[in-house]
Amino acid sequence: MLISLFINVLIMVGIGIYVWHMSDAFPFGFWQFWNIQGSLSQAIIGAWPIYLWGAGLTALVAFTRWNGYRAKPLHIFTIGFLISLFAGVFEEIKYRWLLFFVVMAMIPLGDWLMLGFMGYHPIQWIYVSVICPVANFFTLGYLEPYLLNGYGWAVAAAIISVNGKFRNGHKYLGTFGYVNSWFLGMYFFWVVFHYGLIAAIIIHFLYDLFIFTVPAIDAVLENRQRTVFRRRT
């Protein structure tokens, strides 16, 4: 665990140095997303629908069956807190900041290598004409300034590509979790653009924490039921 964490930190530092040296090539400043934009509290409180969504779905599964938790509720909550903190900090820095900048720089190069040097732009065409309009439709136009207008196709392609990596990293959650992660990732991009990376980190942390809190509460209820059953028998 610690070795994996150390390797991930080194990789992220290396990516950060690379992106920092290429900062002039981007429409965003390298540290721009670290600035708090607007009201941080408004951003955190305004994200209540996704907290309710995550906790509600988890509760629907947890409270409708007997799970037989072996770990104590406090242990479940503590582990969940640490996992949520790790995911909120490292996934947002990785996907919504560093990899976003890297893909913004690399995807035009890939387009150039794929016949762009001859005047054909197949990668650009598929993003601009197909993928981005579809993504904009499913995100209800909230990311339209970044997917279709104003910042260039490389920004839109970077959002879609990086969010695809974020989604793929949650395959272990099953089909529903796989799809759900894509929508959450796009929402976190919206948060970064409107409120900054710190807001996205906190909201991501709280979203995961609410999900992990549900099993802890369910464990408390099951322990009480088990105690009552033993007393009756």
Secondary structure by P-SEA (a helix, b strand, c coil): caaaaaaaaaaaaaaaaaaaaacccccccccccccccccaaaaaaaaaaaaaaaaaaaaaaaaaccccccccaaaaaaaaaaaaaaaacccccccccaaaaaaaacaaaaaaaacccccccaaaaaaacccaaaaaaaacccccccccccccaaaaaaaaaaaaaaaaaaccccaaaaaaaaaaaaaaaaaaacccaaaaaaaaaaaaaaaaaaaaaaaaaaaaaaaaaaaac
